[in-house]
Amino acid sequence: MDAWEVEARVEIAALVVAYNALGDRGRFDELLALFADDATMDIGDGTTYEGRDGIERIFTGTRDSVRDGSGPAFLQHHTTPVHVAFDGPDAASGDAYFTVMSDVDIDHWGRYRDTYLRIDGTWRFGSRRVRVDGRTPGGWADRHPGSGS
């Protein structure tokens, strides 16, 4: 494995971890900066969200559903290590699984399918596809389908 690939794997893993850490803390401006300007996101609700402005709608909707009092006190994402395949030194794709905890229990779980682009020396999401594989009956995700993860 070449040195550039080792470095890229570490940076991409940090990107995936930052996505959940920032989202769980409500730091959406910093989270959106992890995406390329023309990135897309598909959370399985029938819409492909385009660009940072489109993707932002996912997080503000999720935030509002948590804050309205019907949701959990917190959501906390736990992600597996990312399996990365490179298309070259500036493009890659990857898969990871996630589990979301709340103050009540395990809420939902699923997987990410991403593309990554190195833009001006920094890895960004080119696209993210989120699929929820299961939900705890009566949990937050069960009551708010399509909220993303």
C-alpha positions as CSV (number, residue, x, y, z in Angstrom):
1,M,0.0,0.0,0.0
2,D,1.4,3.4,-1.0
3,A,1.9,6.2,1.5
4,W,-0.8,8.3,-0.2
5,E,-3.3,5.5,0.3
6,V,-2.6,5.1,4.0
7,E,-3.0,8.8,4.5
8,A,-6.2,8.9,2.5
9,R,-7.7,6.0,4.5
10,V,-7.0,7.8,7.8
11,E,-8.5,11.0,6.4
12,I,-11.6,9.3,5.0
13,A,-12.2,7.5,8.3
14,A,-11.9,10.9,10.1
15,L,-14.4,12.3,7.7
16,V,-17.0,9.6,8.4
17,V,-16.5,10.0,12.2
18,A,-16.8,13.8,12.0
19,Y,-20.1,13.5,10.1
20,N,-21.7,11.7,13.1
21,A,-19.9,13.6,15.8
22,L,-20.9,17.0,14.4
23,G,-24.5,15.9,13.6
24,D,-25.0,14.5,17.1
25,R,-23.9,17.8,18.6
26,G,-26.1,19.9,16.2
27,R,-23.1,21.6,14.6
28,F,-24.7,21.5,11.2
29,D,-22.6,24.3,9.6
30,E,-19.4,22.3,10.3
31,L,-21.1,19.1,9.2
32,L,-22.2,20.6,5.8
33,A,-18.6,21.7,5.2
34,L,-17.7,18.0,5.0
35,F,-19.6,17.8,1.7
36,A,-18.5,18.9,-1.8
37,D,-20.4,21.9,-3.0
38,D,-22.4,19.7,-5.5
39,A,-22.7,16.7,-3.3
40,T,-25.9,14.6,-3.2
41,M,-27.5,12.7,-0.3
42,D,-30.1,10.0,-0.5
43,I,-31.8,9.0,2.8
44,G,-34.3,6.6,1.3
45,D,-37.3,8.9,1.4
46,G,-37.6,9.2,-2.4
47,T,-35.7,12.5,-2.7
48,T,-32.1,13.0,-3.7
49,Y,-30.9,16.1,-1.8
50,E,-28.6,18.1,-4.0
51,G,-25.8,20.5,-2.9
52,R,-25.2,21.7,0.6
53,D,-28.4,23.7,0.8
54,G,-30.4,20.6,-0.1
55,I,-28.6,18.4,2.3
56,E,-29.1,21.0,5.0
57,R,-32.8,20.4,4.9
58,I,-32.3,16.8,6.1
59,F,-30.5,18.0,9.3
60,T,-32.8,20.9,10.1
61,G,-35.8,18.6,9.7
62,T,-34.2,16.0,12.0
63,R,-33.2,18.7,14.5
64,D,-36.7,20.1,14.6
65,S,-38.3,16.6,15.2
66,V,-35.9,16.0,18.1
67,R,-36.5,19.5,19.6
68,D,-40.3,19.4,19.4
69,G,-40.5,17.3,22.6
70,S,-41.7,14.1,20.9
71,G,-38.1,12.8,20.4
72,P,-35.4,11.5,22.6
73,A,-33.2,13.6,24.8
74,F,-30.3,12.7,22.5
75,L,-29.3,10.7,19.5
76,Q,-25.8,9.2,19.3
77,H,-24.4,7.5,16.2
78,H,-21.9,4.7,16.4
79,T,-20.2,3.8,13.1
80,T,-18.1,0.8,12.1
81,P,-14.8,1.2,10.4
82,V,-15.1,2.2,6.7
83,H,-14.3,-0.2,3.9
84,V,-12.7,2.0,1.2
85,A,-12.0,1.3,-2.4
86,F,-9.9,3.9,-4.4
87,D,-10.6,5.0,-8.0
88,G,-7.3,7.0,-7.8
89,P,-5.6,9.4,-5.4
90,D,-8.5,11.8,-5.5
91,A,-11.6,9.6,-5.6
92,A,-12.9,6.7,-3.6
93,S,-16.0,4.9,-2.4
94,G,-16.8,3.3,0.9
95,D,-19.3,1.5,3.0
96,A,-19.9,1.5,6.8
97,Y,-22.6,0.4,9.2
98,F,-24.1,2.5,11.9
99,T,-26.2,2.1,15.1
100,V,-28.0,5.0,16.7
101,M,-28.5,5.1,20.4
102,S,-30.9,7.3,22.3
103,D,-31.6,8.0,25.9
104,V,-34.2,5.1,25.7
105,D,-32.4,2.3,23.8
106,I,-31.0,1.4,20.5
107,D,-33.2,3.4,18.1
108,H,-32.2,2.4,14.6
109,W,-29.4,0.9,12.5
110,G,-28.3,0.7,8.9
111,R,-25.5,1.4,6.5
112,Y,-23.9,4.2,4.5
113,R,-22.7,4.0,0.9
114,D,-20.4,7.0,0.1
115,T,-18.3,8.5,-2.6
116,Y,-15.4,10.6,-1.5
117,L,-13.5,13.3,-3.4
118,R,-10.3,15.0,-2.5
119,I,-10.8,18.7,-3.2
120,D,-8.0,21.2,-2.6
121,G,-6.2,18.5,-0.6
122,T,-9.2,17.7,1.7
123,W,-11.5,14.7,1.5
124,R,-15.2,15.5,1.2
125,F,-18.3,13.5,0.7
126,G,-19.3,13.5,-3.0
127,S,-22.4,11.5,-2.2
128,R,-23.9,9.7,0.7
129,R,-26.6,7.1,0.6
130,V,-28.2,6.1,3.9
131,R,-30.3,3.0,4.4
132,V,-32.0,2.2,7.6
133,D,-32.1,-1.6,8.0
134,G,-34.1,-1.7,11.2
135,R,-35.9,0.4,13.8
136,T,-36.9,-0.2,17.4
137,P,-40.7,-0.3,17.4
138,G,-42.1,2.9,18.9
139,G,-38.6,4.6,18.8
140,W,-37.8,8.0,17.4
141,A,-36.9,6.7,13.9
142,D,-40.0,4.6,13.8
143,R,-42.1,7.6,14.5
144,H,-40.1,9.9,12.1
145,P,-39.4,7.7,9.0
146,G,-37.2,9.4,6.4
147,S,-35.4,11.6,8.9
148,G,-32.0,10.3,7.8
149,S,-29.1,9.2,9.9
